[in-house]
């Protein structure tokens, strides 16, 4: 399942893909940003989604995107 876009929580941001991926792998919180979804605004981390689930992680002032997966 694809949960949509997520952005770093608590005012965090990441300048590069490596840092964004590491924060996701470390279980940092992100916020779901799907305006037409009931999950919009909910906090989520790698621990909250299944191993086959994906999300679009936005970073670098929301200008760049990478696809991340849940914990295996």
N, C-alpha and C positions, 0 to 999 in steps of 0.2 A: 504494500500500500504506500502511496506517496502522500506525505502529510503536508506538502506545500512549502512555502518559504518560511525560514526562521531567521531571526536576527539576534545578535548578542544581547543578553539581559544586563540590567544594572548599569547602563551607559558605557559598557565595554565596546571596543572595536578592535579589529585586527588589520594590520597593514599588509600582511601577505598570507598566501594560501597555507603555508606551513604552520603559522601560528593559529590560524582559524581551525585547521584540522586537528591540531594538538589540543586546543581548548575543547573541541567536541569529544575527542578521545578521552580526555581527562574528566569528562562528566560535568562540565560547566553548564549553567543554565542558559537557555535561549528562549525567545518568545516567538510563538507561532504568529505569522502575519498573513492570514487568509481572511480578507474582509467578508467573504460570503460563507464562512464556515462558523459553526458554533464553537470551534476550538480557538478562534481568533483571540489573541491576548493571553492564552494559556502558556505557562512555563513548561519547557520540555528539555530533556537531556538525552544522551545516548542510552541511558538506562531505562527510558520510558517508552522506547519504540522497539519493535521486533527486529530480528537480524535481517529480514528481507525488506523492511521498510526503508524508504528514502526520504530525504528532505533537501531543499535548496538552501544552503547556508549562505547568507549575504554578509559581506564584510567590506572593508575599505570604504567607509561611508556609504555602505549599501550599493556600491557601484560594481562590485565583482561577486560572482556566484560560483560555488562548488557544490557538487552532489555528495551528501554524506549518508551513511547507512547506520542502522542500529547495531547494538552490541551482539557479537556472535556467541 
